[in-house]
Amino acid sequence: MLIASADLLPALKERTSSNESELLAFSDAEALRALETITGRKPAIVALERVFAGTPRGAALINRIKADPTLKQSEIVVIAPDGDFSRFKSHAPPGGQGGGGAAGAAAAVAAAPAPVHTLDQRGTRRAPRFRIAGQVDVLVDGNPATLIDISTVGAQVVSGAVLKPNQRLRMSLTDEGGDVRFRAAVAWASFEISSKGPRYRAGIEFLDANPQAVDAYIGRHKAS
């Protein structure tokens, strides 16, 4: 399985394809469909392009794979167009050997003459994420949502309004310290049934938020 931005996907497919195994490829905009395929097909290797892996959407995909016990045999590999690669070994198959699925991609990536690093050294998050103390509400496209955690580049929220992956929206962080408004996008979303009824949990990627203003907001609301 290979996931990369649309402009880099053709070159990476050419580098990692093999006549001996099947290679499934998705653009970063198809992350949700890729996850559905991963959970259904359970590939031995999931290769993510490095820049995508460092985005909130990429980090969410990685965390979903890591959290799924049925995918414990799926190894996550982070690759770059220049041939550099990183391997996340927590899901490596016994003996470090992959089989089936994207095994050809894994062989091509593993052959690259680069040192192995853990994925976190590459930065699955571009900024530290902080849990929120107590109940803090924000506005997502004018609808109230509960803030779960936040960084200067993204946040996790729970909302009664529908939120879908790739949805563009406006977000507002308002408190006694001021009002921080910016454009954002839904990196991932899931539907939940709670004691209070249906709701959506989503990861929001900030597109043009002022980092200093968001950092000040975090300082006022993060859990100690």
C-alpha positions as CSV (number, residue, x, y, z in Angstrom):
1,M,0.0,0.0,0.0
2,L,1.4,3.4,-1.0
3,I,-0.1,6.8,0.0
4,A,1.4,10.1,-1.3
5,S,0.4,13.5,-2.7
6,A,-1.0,13.3,-6.2
7,D,2.1,15.0,-7.8
8,L,4.5,12.6,-6.2
9,L,2.5,9.4,-6.5
10,P,3.5,8.5,-10.1
11,A,7.2,8.7,-9.4
12,L,6.9,6.8,-6.1
13,K,4.8,4.1,-7.8
14,E,7.4,3.6,-10.5
15,R,10.1,3.3,-7.8
16,T,8.3,0.9,-5.6
17,S,6.2,-1.3,-8.0
18,S,7.1,-4.9,-8.5
19,N,6.0,-7.6,-10.9
20,E,6.0,-10.1,-8.0
21,S,3.3,-8.4,-5.8
22,E,0.4,-6.1,-6.0
23,L,0.8,-2.4,-5.2
24,L,-2.2,-0.4,-4.2
25,A,-1.7,3.4,-4.4
26,F,-3.8,6.3,-3.1
27,S,-3.4,10.0,-3.2
28,D,-3.3,11.9,0.2
29,A,-6.8,13.2,-0.6
30,E,-8.0,9.6,-0.6
31,A,-6.8,8.9,2.9
32,L,-10.2,7.7,4.2
33,R,-10.6,5.3,1.3
34,A,-7.1,4.1,1.8
35,L,-7.8,3.4,5.5
36,E,-10.9,1.4,4.5
37,T,-8.7,-0.7,2.1
38,I,-6.1,-1.1,4.7
39,T,-8.5,-2.5,7.3
40,G,-10.1,-4.8,4.7
41,R,-7.0,-6.0,2.9
42,K,-4.5,-5.9,5.8
43,P,-1.3,-5.2,3.7
44,A,2.0,-6.3,5.0
45,I,3.5,-2.8,4.3
46,V,1.8,0.7,4.4
47,A,4.2,3.2,2.8
48,L,3.5,6.9,3.3
49,E,5.3,9.8,1.6
50,R,7.2,11.7,4.2
51,V,5.5,15.1,3.9
52,F,2.0,13.5,4.1
53,A,3.1,11.5,7.1
54,G,4.0,14.8,8.9
55,T,0.5,16.3,8.4
56,P,-2.3,15.9,10.9
57,R,-4.1,13.7,8.4
58,G,-1.1,11.5,8.0
59,A,-0.6,11.3,11.7
60,A,-4.2,10.4,12.2
61,L,-3.9,7.6,9.6
62,I,-0.8,6.3,11.3
63,N,-2.4,6.3,14.7
64,R,-5.5,4.5,13.4
65,I,-3.3,1.7,12.0
66,K,-1.3,1.5,15.3
67,A,-4.4,1.3,17.4
68,D,-6.1,-1.5,15.3
69,P,-5.1,-4.9,16.8
70,T,-6.1,-6.6,13.5
71,L,-3.3,-4.6,11.7
72,K,-0.5,-5.6,14.1
73,Q,1.3,-7.4,11.2
74,S,1.2,-4.2,9.0
75,E,4.5,-2.3,9.1
76,I,4.4,1.4,8.5
77,V,7.2,2.8,6.2
78,V,7.8,6.5,5.6
79,I,9.5,7.3,2.3
80,A,10.7,10.4,0.5
81,P,11.2,11.1,-3.2
82,D,15.0,11.3,-2.7
83,G,15.2,7.7,-1.5
84,D,15.4,8.4,2.2
85,F,13.1,6.2,4.4
86,S,12.0,5.5,7.9
87,R,10.3,2.4,9.4
88,F,8.0,2.3,12.3
89,K,8.7,-1.2,13.7
90,S,5.9,-1.7,16.2
91,H,3.9,-3.5,13.7
92,A,6.7,-5.3,11.8
93,P,6.0,-8.9,10.9
94,P,8.0,-11.6,12.7
95,G,11.6,-11.6,11.5
96,G,11.1,-8.2,9.8
97,Q,9.8,-9.9,6.6
98,G,6.7,-8.7,4.8
99,G,4.6,-10.9,2.6
100,G,1.9,-10.2,0.0
101,G,0.1,-6.9,-0.4
102,A,2.8,-4.2,-0.9
103,A,5.8,-6.4,-0.2
104,G,7.4,-5.3,-3.5
105,A,7.2,-1.7,-2.3
106,A,8.7,-2.6,1.0
107,A,11.6,-4.4,-0.7
108,A,12.3,-1.3,-2.8
109,V,12.2,1.0,0.1
110,A,14.3,-1.1,2.4
111,A,17.0,-1.3,-0.2
112,A,17.6,2.5,0.0
113,P,21.0,3.2,1.6
114,A,19.7,5.4,4.4
115,P,19.7,5.1,8.1
116,V,16.6,3.8,9.9
117,H,14.9,6.2,12.2
118,T,11.7,5.9,14.2
119,L,8.7,7.7,12.7
120,D,8.4,10.1,15.6
121,Q,11.9,11.4,14.8
122,R,10.5,12.5,11.5
123,G,7.6,14.3,13.3
124,T,4.2,12.6,13.1
125,R,3.1,16.0,14.5
126,R,4.5,19.3,13.4
127,A,3.9,20.8,16.8
128,P,3.3,19.6,20.4
129,R,-0.4,18.7,21.1
130,F,-1.9,19.7,24.5
131,R,-5.0,18.3,26.2
132,I,-7.6,20.8,27.2
133,A,-8.6,21.4,30.9
134,G,-12.3,21.2,31.6
135,Q,-15.0,22.0,29.1
136,V,-13.9,24.5,26.4
137,D,-16.1,25.3,23.4
138,V,-15.0,26.7,20.1
139,L,-16.9,27.6,16.9
140,V,-16.5,25.4,13.8
141,D,-18.3,27.0,10.8
142,G,-20.5,28.9,13.3
143,N,-21.5,25.7,15.2
144,P,-20.4,25.0,18.8
145,A,-17.9,22.2,19.3
146,T,-16.0,20.9,22.3
147,L,-12.2,21.2,22.1
148,I,-10.4,18.0,23.1
149,D,-6.8,18.9,22.4
150,I,-4.9,21.5,20.4
151,S,-1.6,22.5,18.9
152,T,-0.5,25.6,16.9
153,V,-1.3,23.7,13.7
154,G,-4.4,21.6,14.5
155,A,-7.0,20.4,17.0
156,Q,-9.3,17.6,17.9
157,V,-13.0,18.5,18.4
158,V,-16.3,16.9,19.1
159,S,-19.3,18.4,17.4
160,G,-23.0,17.8,17.0
161,A,-22.8,19.2,13.4
162,V,-21.7,17.0,10.5
163,L,-17.9,17.1,9.8
164,K,-16.4,15.3,6.8
165,P,-12.8,14.6,5.7
166,N,-11.4,17.4,3.4
167,Q,-14.2,19.8,4.4
168,R,-13.1,23.4,4.4
169,L,-14.4,25.6,7.2
170,R,-13.9,28.6,9.4
171,M,-12.8,28.2,13.0
172,S,-12.9,30.6,16.0
173,L,-11.2,30.3,19.3
174,T,-12.9,32.8,21.6
175,D,-12.3,33.5,25.3
176,E,-11.5,36.4,27.6
177,G,-8.1,36.8,26.0
178,G,-9.5,37.6,22.5
179,D,-10.9,36.0,19.4
180,V,-8.6,34.0,17.1
181,R,-10.3,33.3,13.7
182,F,-8.8,31.4,10.8
183,R,-9.5,29.0,7.9
184,A,-9.2,25.3,8.5
185,A,-9.9,21.8,7.0
186,V,-11.1,18.5,8.4
187,A,-8.2,16.0,8.3
188,W,-10.2,13.1,9.6
189,A,-13.6,12.5,11.1
190,S,-15.6,9.7,12.8
191,F,-19.2,9.3,13.7
192,E,-20.0,8.4,17.3
193,I,-23.1,7.6,19.4
194,S,-22.9,9.1,22.9
195,S,-25.3,9.3,25.8
196,K,-26.3,12.7,24.5
197,G,-26.9,11.4,21.0
198,P,-25.0,11.3,17.7
199,R,-21.9,13.4,17.3
200,Y,-18.8,13.8,15.1
201,R,-15.2,13.6,16.4
202,A,-12.7,15.2,14.0
203,G,-9.1,16.3,13.6
204,I,-8.9,19.9,12.3
205,E,-5.9,21.2,10.4
206,F,-5.3,24.9,10.7
207,L,-4.6,26.6,7.4
208,D,-3.8,30.2,8.2
209,A,-4.0,30.6,12.0
210,N,-1.7,33.0,13.7
211,P,0.7,30.7,15.7
212,Q,1.4,33.2,18.4
213,A,-2.3,33.9,19.0
214,V,-3.0,30.2,19.1
215,D,-0.1,29.5,21.4
216,A,-1.4,32.2,23.8
217,Y,-4.8,30.5,23.7
218,I,-3.2,27.1,24.5
219,G,-1.5,28.6,27.5
220,R,-4.8,29.7,28.9
221,H,-6.6,26.4,28.4
222,K,-4.1,23.5,28.4
223,A,-4.3,20.9,31.2
224,S,-1.5,21.1,33.7
